[in-house]
Amino acid sequence: MKSITIKGSERESVGKVATKALRNAGAVPCVLYGGDQPVHFSAEDKAFKNLVYTPNAHTVVIELENGKSFNAVLQDIQVHPVSDKILHIDFYQLFDNKEVTMEIPVRVVGTSPGVLLGGVLRLNQRKLKVKALPANLPDYIDADISGLEMGNKLYITKLASDKYKFLHPDNTVVCQVRISRAAMKAAQEAAKAEKGAKKKK
């Protein structure tokens, strides 16, 4: 999985006043969990642009001014309801031998025969939650639709992998090919025409 580096500074003061001062200076207060002790740090607002405002999944390397470095994943983010400004971010530290849970984007691959016949592809799950060792986290989960006829569904069981485990029920529908209104109308008209032709006989 691709990684993004965030350069930050460890925070000494974590009270409301210090946090407000950080935000006013264009920085985002953050906490890193998962290690022996939580690590409080801050980084510039713009440092998170490629991590937050993207549909892709990334791991993070947090590099602090004091020389400390941590591998992590984004766990939780608080955003201002009006301005969309990032208020706070929680990270979770990664360890090579410890499984982590993460949401991975779904990428549709292949061509569906059902879509070629006028069906409409509906992506029910844009992201899927997986549990895996950090080295086995994929950038995408490929959903192959080349076997989907009109009206078919692709279930999560078809995407199973030895490298990670899905945290969804087996009956979760990832995507489906629905009959479009135009195709339905054409089928109804064809059925009517066939019925009319039989009556004439």
Disulfide bonds with the S-S distance in Angstrom:
none
